[in-house]
Amino acid sequence: MKILLTSLLLFTIPLIVNAWNDCPYGYVNSPYPGHCARYVDSDNDQICDHSQSPLGERTQEQPSSSKLEVNQPLNYYFWQIVILTLLFYAFTQYLILLSKETKIKWINGVTKQRVRRFLNYLLLISFLLSMITGLFRLFHIFGWIEVHPKWLYWHVEFSIIFTVLALVHILERWRDFFNRFKK
């Protein structure tokens, strides 16, 4: 056990030492949340370690975290989106039930197939929006394009909608899927 801990320590020390001043994109004092996926902040100063000098070599000309305008972490509306999406799904199911019992013309046109088709379109649109925003973020990480940090926010929001709709889609079609194999 001692040998394992010693070897682990010996292999991680060079990684920590090499984490200073080696930004592959050439950023200097990159603030939180960083411009790429390699953001590391071992000294908790809200600046990426790859974009700044080691602690002992810093001079007064280099800005400290107190002088930088640090971006605040994004707040995602996870539960609100989940609840609204599920409420929308419940409303569509209510319309299906109501269409069987009512004489109102526009509600009679609501069928299970039309609701499923509509939910499939919503699933496709949320997937495409999540994919497009994710690709833009990926291109930003590679340094090919410059993207506003809000793209990450919208990527997460569309991904939440996509995930909820995908789970609803799977649960709604579970029986149909297994009934195909019974025949």
C-alpha positions in Angstrom: 0.0 0.0 0.0 2.9 2.4 0.8 4.5 1.6 -2.5 1.2 2.4 -4.3 0.7 5.7 -2.5 4.4 6.7 -3.1 4.2 5.9 -6.8 0.9 7.8 -7.1 2.4 10.8 -5.4 5.6 10.7 -7.6 3.5 10.6 -10.8 1.1 13.4 -9.8 3.8 15.9 -8.7 5.1 16.5 -12.2 1.6 17.0 -13.4 0.9 19.7 -10.8 4.2 21.4 -11.5 3.6 21.4 -15.3 0.1 22.9 -14.9 1.5 26.5 -14.8 2.1 28.8 -17.7 1.4 26.2 -20.4 -1.9 27.3 -21.9 -2.2 25.6 -25.3 -4.4 28.5 -26.6 -2.0 31.2 -25.4 -4.4 32.8 -22.9 -2.9 34.8 -20.1 -4.8 35.0 -16.7 -7.9 33.3 -18.1 -10.8 33.9 -15.5 -13.4 31.4 -14.3 -15.0 29.4 -16.0 -12.1 29.4 -18.4 -12.0 29.4 -22.1 -11.5 25.7 -22.6 -12.1 22.3 -21.0 -8.6 22.2 -19.4 -9.5 24.8 -16.8 -7.6 24.0 -13.5 -7.5 26.2 -10.4 -5.4 24.6 -7.7 -4.7 27.8 -5.8 -8.4 29.0 -5.8 -7.8 32.4 -7.2 -10.4 32.1 -10.0 -7.7 32.2 -12.7 -6.8 29.1 -14.8 -3.4 27.8 -13.6 -2.4 27.0 -17.2 -2.6 30.7 -18.1 -0.6 32.1 -15.2 2.9 31.9 -13.8 3.7 29.7 -10.8 3.0 31.2 -7.4 6.7 32.0 -6.7 7.3 33.7 -10.0 4.4 36.1 -10.1 5.1 39.8 -10.1 3.0 42.8 -9.2 2.2 43.5 -12.9 0.3 40.3 -13.2 -3.4 40.9 -12.2 -4.7 39.1 -9.2 -8.1 37.6 -8.9 -9.3 40.7 -7.0 -8.5 43.0 -10.0 -10.2 40.7 -12.5 -13.9 40.7 -13.3 -14.8 37.1 -12.6 -17.8 35.6 -14.3 -20.4 34.2 -12.0 -21.4 30.5 -12.4 -24.5 30.1 -14.5 -27.7 29.2 -12.7 -29.7 26.6 -14.5 -33.4 26.2 -14.1 -33.3 22.4 -13.9 -36.4 21.6 -11.8 -38.5 24.4 -13.4 -37.8 23.0 -16.8 -38.5 19.4 -15.7 -41.7 20.3 -14.1 -42.9 22.5 -17.0 -42.1 19.8 -19.5 -43.9 17.1 -17.5 -46.9 19.4 -17.0 -47.0 20.0 -20.8 -46.9 16.2 -21.3 -49.7 15.8 -18.7 -51.7 18.4 -20.5 -51.4 16.6 -23.8 -52.6 13.4 -22.1 -55.5 15.3 -20.6 -56.5 16.5 -24.1 -56.4 13.0 -25.4 -58.8 11.9 -22.6 -61.0 14.9 -23.2 -61.2 14.3 -26.9 -62.9 11.0 -26.3 -65.7 12.5 -24.2 -66.4 15.9 -25.6 -68.2 17.4 -28.6 -65.8 20.4 -28.9 -64.6 20.4 -32.5 -60.9 21.4 -32.0 -60.5 18.9 -29.1 -61.9 16.0 -31.2 -59.0 16.4 -33.6 -56.5 15.6 -30.8 -55.6 11.9 -31.1 -53.0 9.8 -29.5 -51.1 9.5 -32.8 -51.1 13.3 -33.4 -49.8 13.9 -29.8 -47.1 11.3 -30.2 -46.1 12.9 -33.5 -46.0 16.3 -31.9 -43.9 15.1 -29.0 -41.6 13.4 -31.5 -41.1 16.7 -33.2 -40.4 18.4 -29.9 -37.9 15.7 -29.1 -36.2 16.2 -32.4 -36.1 20.0 -32.1 -34.7 19.9 -28.6 -32.0 17.3 -29.7 -31.0 19.5 -32.7 -30.8 22.6 -30.5 -28.7 20.8 -27.9 -26.5 19.3 -30.6 -25.9 22.6 -32.4 -25.1 24.5 -29.2 -22.8 21.7 -28.1 -21.0 21.7 -31.4 -20.5 25.5 -31.1 -19.0 25.0 -27.6 -16.8 22.2 -28.9 -15.5 24.4 -31.8 -14.8 27.1 -29.2 -12.8 24.6 -27.1 -10.7 23.7 -30.1 -10.2 27.4 -30.8 -11.8 27.4 -34.2 -14.5 30.0 -33.3 -15.2 32.5 -30.5 -18.5 31.8 -28.7 -20.2 33.7 -26.0 -20.3 31.8 -22.6 -24.2 31.9 -22.7 -24.0 29.1 -25.3 -23.2 26.7 -22.5 -26.2 27.9 -20.6 -28.5 27.3 -23.6 -26.9 24.0 -24.3 -27.7 22.8 -20.8 -31.2 24.1 -20.9 -32.0 22.4 -24.2 -30.3 19.2 -23.0 -32.6 19.1 -19.9 -35.7 19.4 -22.2 -34.3 16.8 -24.5 -33.6 14.4 -21.6 -37.0 14.7 -20.1 -38.8 14.3 -23.4 -36.5 11.3 -24.2 -37.5 9.6 -20.9 -41.2 10.3 -21.6 -40.7 8.9 -25.1 -39.1 5.7 -23.8 -41.7 5.2 -21.0 -44.5 5.8 -23.4 -43.3 3.3 -26.0 -42.0 0.6 -23.6 -44.9 -1.7 -24.2 -44.9 -1.2 -28.0 -41.2 -2.1 -28.1 -41.6 -5.4 -26.3 -44.9 -6.3 -28.0 -43.0 -6.4 -31.3 -40.8 -9.2 -30.1 -43.6 -11.3 -28.7 -45.1 -12.0 -32.1 
